[in-house]
Amino acid sequence: MWTQLAISLLGLWGLVNTASLRFSVATLIAIVSTAVVGVLAAGYHSRKKWVRVAALVIEGLVILDHGYGLMFDFNLISLLYLILAVIVVVRLSRSAAAAWFNR
């Protein structure tokens, strides 16, 4: 998730530095999702169950979003997001991860 946060921050930085920056729903979603991923990445070491559940939900939404987007417009950044989200979901779905977060 730290890698996703870094990529998201770079994307937001790119949005801010473009001359055609317009406030839109897509921009708002990008800002909110980056903030949520940051909170979850920072909360991993708290080992609270809600962090694991929230991360699974967020990563599931990322998979849906970027999977759907790749069907219409292939780009490497979306593919990278999709791969990272799948890796996170697979790793968090393991019983060892559930045990680690339930301590």
C-alpha positions as CSV (number, residue, x, y, z in Angstrom):
1,M,0.0,0.0,0.0
2,W,2.9,2.3,0.5
3,T,3.8,1.9,-3.2
4,Q,0.2,2.7,-4.1
5,L,0.3,5.8,-1.9
6,A,3.5,7.0,-3.6
7,I,2.0,6.5,-7.1
8,S,-1.2,8.2,-6.0
9,L,0.7,11.2,-4.6
10,L,2.7,11.5,-7.9
11,G,-0.6,11.4,-9.8
12,L,-2.0,14.2,-7.5
13,W,1.1,16.2,-7.9
14,G,0.7,15.8,-11.7
15,L,-2.9,17.0,-11.5
16,V,-1.9,20.0,-9.5
17,N,0.9,21.0,-11.9
18,T,-1.2,20.8,-15.0
19,A,-2.5,24.0,-16.4
20,S,-6.0,22.5,-17.1
21,L,-6.7,21.5,-13.5
22,R,-10.4,21.6,-12.9
23,F,-12.3,20.5,-9.9
24,S,-14.3,17.5,-10.8
25,V,-15.7,14.4,-9.3
26,A,-12.7,12.4,-10.6
27,T,-10.3,14.8,-8.9
28,L,-12.3,14.6,-5.6
29,I,-12.2,10.8,-5.8
30,A,-8.5,10.8,-6.4
31,I,-7.9,13.0,-3.4
32,V,-10.1,11.0,-1.1
33,S,-8.8,7.6,-2.2
34,T,-5.2,8.8,-1.8
35,A,-6.0,10.0,1.7
36,V,-7.7,6.7,2.6
37,V,-4.8,4.6,1.3
38,G,-2.5,6.8,3.3
39,V,-4.5,6.3,6.5
40,L,-4.6,2.5,5.9
41,A,-0.9,2.2,5.1
42,A,-0.1,4.2,8.2
43,G,-2.5,2.0,10.3
44,Y,-1.1,-1.4,9.2
45,H,1.2,-1.6,12.2
46,S,-1.6,-0.9,14.6
47,R,-2.8,-4.5,13.8
48,K,-6.4,-3.5,14.2
49,K,-9.0,-5.6,12.4
50,W,-10.8,-2.6,10.8
51,V,-7.6,-1.7,8.9
52,R,-7.5,-5.2,7.2
53,V,-11.2,-5.0,6.4
54,A,-11.0,-1.5,5.1
55,A,-8.0,-2.3,3.0
56,L,-9.7,-5.3,1.5
57,V,-12.7,-3.1,0.6
58,I,-10.6,-0.3,-0.9
59,E,-8.4,-2.7,-2.8
60,G,-11.5,-4.5,-4.2
61,L,-12.8,-1.1,-5.4
62,V,-9.4,-0.4,-7.0
63,I,-9.6,-3.7,-8.8
64,L,-13.0,-3.0,-10.1
65,D,-12.2,0.6,-11.1
66,H,-8.9,-0.1,-12.9
67,G,-10.1,-3.4,-14.3
68,Y,-13.1,-1.7,-15.9
69,G,-10.9,1.2,-17.0
70,L,-8.4,-1.1,-18.7
71,M,-11.2,-2.6,-20.8
72,F,-11.6,0.7,-22.6
73,D,-8.2,2.5,-22.3
74,F,-5.1,0.4,-21.7
75,N,-2.3,2.2,-19.9
76,L,0.6,1.0,-17.8
77,I,-0.3,3.0,-14.7
78,S,-3.7,1.4,-14.5
79,L,-2.2,-2.0,-15.0
80,L,0.3,-1.4,-12.2
81,Y,-2.5,-0.3,-9.9
82,L,-4.5,-3.4,-10.8
83,I,-1.5,-5.7,-10.1
84,L,-0.7,-4.1,-6.8
85,A,-4.3,-4.2,-5.7
86,V,-4.5,-7.9,-6.5
87,I,-1.3,-8.6,-4.6
88,V,-2.6,-6.7,-1.6
89,V,-6.0,-8.6,-1.7
90,V,-4.3,-12.0,-2.0
91,R,-1.9,-11.3,0.8
92,L,-4.6,-9.9,3.1
93,S,-6.9,-12.8,2.4
94,R,-4.5,-15.3,3.8
95,S,-5.2,-16.9,7.2
96,A,-1.8,-15.7,8.4
97,A,-2.8,-12.1,7.7
98,A,-6.1,-12.5,9.5
99,A,-4.3,-13.9,12.5
100,W,-1.7,-11.1,12.4
101,F,-4.5,-8.4,12.5
102,N,-6.5,-10.2,15.2
103,R,-3.7,-10.2,17.8
